[in-house]
Amino acid sequence: MNRMVLLLGVTTLVSGTITVYYAHALQQERTRATQLTILYPTQSVQTPAVQAATSPRAAGPQPAGPQPAGKHATSRGYLTAEEFETVTQAEQRAVARYRLEQLRDPNGQARATAENARQARFLLNEIAPPTGFSKEDKERLIEATKAVLLEDERLTLECEADPDCDGSELELTIERRLEEEAAKVLDAEKFAHLKAYMDSWQERYQLQVLRDRLPPGNTLSDAKIAEVSLALADERRKFVTEAEARNEKVELIMDGLRSAAIPGTAREHEKRVESATRFIARRYERAEQLLDGTELAEFKAWQERALAAYKSELEDQAISAAAQKAAGD
């Protein structure tokens, strides 16, 4: 984990939007770049495969790649994936310890609180229309959660600095506390809208991807995406509830699809294909009520491509399982 777990906590409470997912990924890459600068202060790091693919002189003989310095040096001139992971994890812990020291300083706490508020305000501005938040609602929510967010950042960094900490329970605890604080400052209707909007973040992201695939002149508004994503999330919850009532295990598939079956049964793969097909049909029925023309056609084609890929994956799994069984006999 890193500081962006804090922002993901904000997102879970505030919007659940995929925007913060990408902010998380970007921050991770920036952190990794900083770590690599520490490890290799004068030379960039590329694997031999990347060098060969990107260098204009790749066709000719090349000298050995950059030699890692100090304790990370190897006779090969590069790090294996396992070595690279070990090094970056150690450097990440060092960065976490350094940031913890900054956070113990009152000025550091003030800067972190201000940044948390800025991020939260940006996200709340994005979701205000579909949730009905007023300016006062947003400011009350920011004020109510700032102490939890600062504590979350501290606990997250402590966990990052500890190689034995997995952070899973910490994340759940923080999410629960953020929800509790939100419930104190929002009325029941707005809190319900917030929870529904949070829960539909996956569907919302999928529809944003769909929008990018539409031909020029066809656009999905943010308001329409919010409306359709709420409907699809509602259908997904119903599917999961019904499957669990039958003691079936729900499996998340690519592009937001779901399948359900009782694990280990002879017809598990067949049941998963059948349930995924039903799930797509249910999603289409809901989308049909809200999308038009090209939008609906592209949505249907997209879901059908995902189902075809899932069927192929299940077939490969069945072939592999049969081969392993034959080898063991």
N, C-alpha and C positions, 0 to 999 in steps of 0.2 A: 504494500500500500504506500501511498504518498499523499502529499497535500491535496491532490485532486479527489481523494476519497471524501474529503470534506465537501468539495463542490458537488460530488455525486450525492452526498447526503442532502445538500441544499436542493439539488434537482429532484431527488425523491420526494422531498416535501413540497417544493415550490412548483415544479412542472413535470419532472420526469422526461424532459425533452432530450432528443438525441444530440442537440447542440452541445450540451455539456459533455456528452460522451466524447465528442471530437475535441473539445477543450481539454479533456482528460488525456486523450491520446497525444495531443500536441504538447502538453506540459511534460508528459513522460519522455517524448523525444527530445525536448529541450534539456531536460535533466540528464538524459543519457549523453547528449552532446557535451554538456558540461563535464560529465564524468570522464568522457573520452579525452577531453582537453587536459584534464588532470593527469590521466594515465600517459597520454602521448602529447606532450606540450608542443612539439615542433613538427609532427608529421600526422597526416590524416591516416585513418585506419580503414583498410579494405581487405576483404578476403582475397586470395589469389583468383578465385572465380570471378569476383566482381571486377578486379583489375583487368583480367583478360577480356571481359565483355565490354569494358568502358574505355580502355586505353587506345588511342589512335595508333600506338606502336605494338598492338597486341600480336601482329603477325610475326614479328621478329623475336629473337631471344631476348629475354628480360632478366635483369638482375634480381636478386632476392628481394622480397618485399620488406617493408619497414620493420625494424627490429624493436619489439617492445622493450621498454627500459626497466631497469631495476629488478625487483623480485618477480615481475611478471614476464621476464625475458624467456624465450625458448629458442632452441637451436633451429627450429623450423622457420623462424621469422614471422610467425603469425600465431594466433590463438585458436584452439579448437572451440566448437560451440560450448562445450562443457566448461572450458577454462574461461571463456569470455563471460559466461553467465556467473561463474564464481566471482570473477573480478568485479563485474558491475553490481552484483548484490553487495559485496563488501563496500564499494564506493557509495552505494545508495544508503547504506547504514551510516557511513561517515557524514553524508550530506544531511541525513535526518538528525544526527547528533548536533551538527552545526546549527541547524534551524531551530532545534529545541533551545539551544543557548540564546538565540535571538528572541525566541518567544518568552523567555523568562524575564526579559527586559521590558519595563512598562511601555517604552516607545515601540518596541517590537509588537507587543500586544495591541497597541493602538493602531499600528499599521495593518495588522492582520484583521482586526475588527472592521476597519474602514474598507479593506479589500473584500471581505465577506459581504458587507452591506452593498458594495457596488455591484458585485456579481448577483446577489439576490434581487436587487432592484432591477437590473437588466432583465433577469428571467421573469420576474413578476410583471414587468411591462409587456413582455411577450404574451403572457397567458391571461392578462386582464380581460380582454374582450370575451373569450369563451367561458371564463369563470365568473364574470360579473364583478370583479374586484374593483373597488374604488381606490383612489389615491390614499385615502385614510386606511383602508384595509391593508394595502401594501406596506405602509410605514409601520402600522401596528405589528404586522407579521415580522418585519425585519427587526424591530426593537425586541420583540418577544423571543426571537430565536438567536440573537447575537451571542448571548452567553453560552448557549449550547454549542454553537458553531465554533467558538474559540476553544471550548473544552474538547470538542471533537478533534480539532487540529492538534492540540497537545497530545491527546491519547493516541492519535494516528501516528504522529512522529515517534512517540515512545515505542509503539508497536513496530514501526519501520526499523528502529534502531536495535530491536531485539530479534535475533534470528529464529528464536523459538516461538514467536507470536504469529498466529495465522490471521488474526483480525476479524474473523467471521462473526463472532459473538459481539465484538465491539461495534461493528457496522449495524447490526440489528438493534442494539441498545440505543445508539444514536438516532436511528430512524424513528424508533418508538418515542423517544423524547421530543424529537422535532414535531411529530404528529400531535403529541400531547400539548405542546406549546401553541401550535396552530389552532387546535380546538378551543383554546382559551380565549382567543382574540377574534375568531370568526363565528358568525352565526351558523346554525346547523345546516342551512341550505347551501351557503357558500363553502362550508367545509366539505359537504358531500360532493359539490361540483369539483372542488380541488382534488379530492380523492379519486373521482372518476377520471379526471383529466390526467392525473399522475399515472393511473393504471393503464391508460391507453397510449402510453408513449411509444410502444413498439409499433402499434398499428399506425400511429401518426408518422413515424419515421418511414414506414413502408410506403405510405401514400405520398410522402415527399419524394421518395425515390421514383414512384410511379409518375409523378408530375414531371420529373426530369426526362422521362422516356416519351412523353407525349410529343407529337409533331408540332412545329411552329403554328401559332394561332390558337392552340388548345391549352388552356391553363386551368389549374385547380386553385381556387383561392384558399388562403389560410383558413378562412371561416368554414369553407366546405370540407377541407381536410379535417378540421376539428370535429365537425358534425359526423362525418363518415367514420372516423377513427373511434369515436364513442360508440357508434352502432356496432362496429366490428368487435370492439372489446367486450361489449355486452354479449355478443354471440359466442365469443371465446370463453367467457366465464360460464355460460350455460353449458357449453360442450364439456368443459372440465368438471363441473358439478355433476352432470349426468354420468360421465365416465367413472368418476370416483364412487358414485353410488353403486356402480356395478363391480366395484373392486378392481377396476382396470387402471393401469399405469399410463398416465398421459406423457407423451414424448413431444418435445419441441423440435420442429423440423425447420429447414431453411425457409426464409421468407415469411416467417410467422405462422407457418402451418402447424397443425397439431394432429397427432394420431393417438389412438388408445387401444390397449389390449391387455390381457392378463399375461404377465411375463412367464416364459417357460412352457407354454402350452404348444401343442403340435401345430396349431393354426395361427400362431402369434403373428407371423409376417402377413398372412392373408388378412387377418383381422385389422392389422394396422393400415394396410392399403384401403380396405373398405371404410374404415373410420376416417382416414384422411380425405377420401373422396367425398364422404358425407359432410365433413367439415368445410371443404371448399364450396360445396353446393349451398350450404347454409350461409356462408360469407357472401356468396354471389347474390343470394336472394335479398340480403340486407343492402348490399351495394347497389342492386338494381333499383331500389327505391330512391336512391340519392344521387347516383351518377348518371351521366347522359352520354349517348353516342360513343365517340372515340374513347372517352374516359372509361366507360364500362367495358368496351371491347378490349382495351389494353389491360384492364384489371383482370378480366377473365383469362386472357392469353397468358398473363404473368403467372396466375395461380395454376394454370394447366401445365406450364413449363416446370414449375416447382414440383408438382405432383409426379410428373414423368421422371424427374431427376430422383425423387424419393423412391419410386418403384424400382429404378435401376440400382439404387443403393441397397435396397432390401434384397434384390436378386443376387447382388454380389456377396452380401452377407450370408445368404443361404448356401451359395456355392462354396464359400470359404468354410462354413460350418460342416458341410458334407465332406469336404476334402480332409478336414481335421479329424472327423470321425472315422473316415476310411483309413487314415494313416495310423490311428490308434488301435484299429481292429487287427 
